[in-house]
Amino acid sequence: MAKARSDLLQGTLELLILKILSLEPLHGWGISERIQLLSDEVFLVNQGSLYPALQRMKRRGWISSEWQVTENNRRARYYALTPAGEAQLREERRAWARSSEAVERILGTA
């Protein structure tokens, strides 16, 4: 049976990017692959959504970036979490917990 793929809820992409970058700095393609891998291929992040999100997050000071050479000997922009990004990740996780608990309460209603 094929795995069902799901669209990310509004605002969820930034939460996932923050979490992925809390593990290690990565380039855009690596972020996308890591989300796909860790979600067991439920979430596929297209480049048209990823890069605008990265730019927004960079403008907000949540992430920084610098050019580096990849493991395949190519130049790529690597993104890293800033202290402000770490604080935002904590806040986003709290908001996610509140929202998901509320959805569970609604779904559990007879």
C-alpha positions in Angstrom: 0.0 0.0 0.0 1.4 3.4 -1.0 2.1 5.9 1.8 -0.3 8.8 1.8 1.4 12.2 1.4 0.2 15.2 3.3 0.3 19.0 2.8 1.9 20.9 5.6 -0.4 23.0 7.7 0.1 26.8 7.4 3.0 27.7 9.7 4.2 24.1 10.2 7.1 24.4 7.6 8.9 27.0 9.7 8.5 24.8 12.8 10.0 21.8 11.0 12.9 23.8 9.5 13.7 25.2 13.0 13.7 21.6 14.4 15.9 20.2 11.6 18.4 23.1 12.0 18.5 22.5 15.7 20.1 19.1 14.9 22.9 20.6 12.6 23.5 23.2 10.0 22.3 22.1 6.5 21.8 23.4 3.0 18.3 23.8 1.6 18.3 20.4 -0.2 19.5 18.7 2.9 16.7 20.4 5.0 14.1 19.2 2.5 15.5 15.6 2.4 15.7 15.5 6.3 12.0 16.5 6.6 11.1 13.9 4.0 13.1 11.2 5.8 12.0 12.0 9.4 8.4 12.2 8.4 8.7 8.8 6.7 7.9 10.5 3.4 4.6 11.9 4.5 5.9 15.5 4.0 7.6 16.5 0.8 8.8 20.1 0.8 9.1 21.7 -2.6 11.8 24.2 -3.4 9.1 26.9 -4.1 8.0 26.7 -0.4 11.3 26.0 1.2 13.5 28.9 0.0 10.9 31.7 0.6 10.5 30.2 4.2 14.3 30.2 4.7 14.5 33.9 3.5 11.6 34.9 5.9 13.3 33.1 8.8 16.6 34.8 8.0 15.0 38.2 7.9 13.5 37.5 11.3 16.9 36.6 12.7 16.0 33.0 13.4 18.6 31.5 11.1 21.9 32.6 9.6 23.5 31.4 6.4 26.9 31.1 4.8 28.4 29.6 1.7 30.2 26.2 2.2 31.3 23.3 0.1 29.0 20.2 0.2 30.0 16.6 0.7 29.7 16.4 -3.2 32.2 19.2 -3.6 29.6 21.8 -4.6 29.0 25.3 -3.2 25.8 25.6 -1.3 24.3 28.0 1.2 24.2 26.4 4.7 21.7 27.5 7.2 22.1 27.4 11.0 19.9 28.2 13.9 20.6 31.4 15.8 19.9 32.0 19.5 16.7 33.8 18.5 15.8 30.8 16.4 16.3 28.5 19.4 13.9 30.7 21.4 11.4 30.7 18.5 11.6 26.9 18.2 10.7 26.6 21.9 7.7 28.9 21.4 6.6 27.1 18.2 6.7 23.8 20.0 4.5 25.1 22.8 2.1 26.5 20.2 2.1 23.2 18.3 1.4 21.2 21.5 -1.6 23.5 22.4 -3.0 23.2 18.9 -2.6 19.5 18.5 -4.1 18.9 22.0 -7.1 21.0 21.0 -7.6 19.1 17.7 -7.4 15.8 19.7 -10.0 17.0 22.1 -12.3 17.9 19.1 -11.7 14.6 17.4 -12.4 12.7 20.6 -15.8 14.3 21.0 -18.6 11.9 20.4 
